Amino acid sequence: MADLRAPLVLLGSVALLAPILLGQEKKIQRSDLPPAVEETVAAESRGAVIRGFSMENENGQTYYEAEMTVNGHGRDVLIDKSGAIVEVEEQVPFESLSPSVREGLQAKAGKGKIVKVESIVKHDRLVAYEAKVLTGTKKSEVQVGPDGKPLDHEE
């Protein structure tokens, strides 16, 4: 009978490293935030209901995400360890989008139903709109640029 220990050890190692290689996200408590990040969260969450926090490592960098609800819509703020805002994803009503953005999202969604749209702002610049799409029971996401045109790469 063949020795299966080596393949099992390899499989276990890959399973343990996958979150590190793919960018891991870990739920954390507000008390776990560094002081600079806490300061930004306090400023950004005025009047909001905080839903939770997470910490993630991406390309060797550590980021903190604050998920909140503001005036009935979702708003997620990604903050670097120095307290600088890196990205904001904010839910926007589909009807409030320009016709070109609505048409671009619907074209990418195909026969799917757009159930939620978020604006993506990086370093104070609107870079994309992202829609959550439901096609039957399958969930997916599509993105277009601020002009409604397809992006060269996903944000």
Long-range contacts (C-beta under 8 A, 24 or more apart in sequence): 20-57, 23-56, 23-57, 23-58, 23-59, 24-56, 24-57, 25-54, 25-55, 25-56, 25-65, 26-54, 26-55, 26-56, 27-52, 27-53, 27-54, 28-53, 28-54, 28-55, 28-64, 29-53, 33-64, 34-64, 34-81, 34-83, 36-81, 36-82, 36-83, 37-64, 37-79, 37-81, 37-83, 39-83, 40-77, 40-79, 40-83, 40-84, 40-85, 41-66, 41-77, 41-79, 44-68, 44-77, 44-85, 47-71, 48-75, 74-118, 85-123, 85-124, 86-122, 86-123, 87-120, 87-121, 87-122, 88-119, 88-120, 88-121, 89-118, 89-119, 89-120, 89-121, 89-130, 90-118, 90-119, 90-121, 91-116, 91-117, 91-118, 92-117, 92-118, 92-119, 92-129, 93-117, 97-129, 98-148, 99-148, 100-147, 100-148, 100-149, 101-129, 101-144, 101-146, 101-147, 101-148, 102-148, 103-148, 104-144, 104-145, 104-147, 104-148, 104-149, 104-150, 105-129, 105-131, 105-142, 105-144, 105-148, 108-142, 108-143, 108-144, 108-150, 109-133, 109-135, 109-142, 110-135, 111-135, 112-138, 112-140, 120-155, 122-155, 127-155, 128-155, 130-155
